[in-house]
């Protein structure tokens, strides 16, 4: 395939690989949905923890602002 990337065989193999990836992703999504349904019935807290994970902590203060505030506190 490396010798002639534009050959018919190469294009056919790429097409088959793309179809395979789509099938695998679909199967994975179905399995994940089934797992989440079972989890919702068995352990609702864990289900909601996975379904709506907590938002990541975002620093809204810069280091300079933090140091300035710290210096005001300490003196």
N, C-alpha and C positions, 0 to 999 in steps of 0.2 A: 504494500500500500504506500510505503514511503517513496518508492521509485516513481510512481505515477499517481499523484493525488487526485487527478481529474478523470481517472478511468471509471468505467461503468461498474466494475466490481467494488471499487472503493466507495462510490456513491451508494451502492446497494447495501454494503455493510454498515455505512454510517446511518442509513435509513432504518435498517433493522435494529441498530443500537439505540436510536432515538425512540423507536416504538417500544423496545424492551424497557428503557428508562421510564417511559410514561406508564407502562403497565405496573412496574415495581412501585412507583410513586403512588399510583391509585390503590394498590394492595396495601401499602404502608398506611395511607390515610384511612382506609376502611378498618384496618386492625387497630389503629389509634382511636378511632371513634368507638369501636366496640369496647376497647379497654376503658375509655372514659365513661361509657354507659354502665359498665359493671362497677366501676369505682364510685359512680354517683349513687348506686343502690347500696353498696357496702359501706362506704366511708365518705359521707358528704363533705366533710371538712377538707379532706385530701383532694377531692374532686375540685372544689372551688379554689383551692390553693394552686392546682395545676391549670385550671381553666382561666383564672384571672390572677396571674402572678403579681406580686407587689412591684410597684414601679421602682426602677433603679434610683438610688440616691444620687442626686445631682447637686454639686456644689454651686450655690448661687453667690458665693462670696469669693473674692480673689484673695490670694495670699497677702497682698499688700494691705487690703482692707482688714484682714484678720490681724495682721501684725499691728496696724494702727490702733485697732480696738483693744488689743491686748496691752499695748503700751499705755493706753489711757487707764486701763484697770490697774495695772501694776504701778504705774507712776514713773 
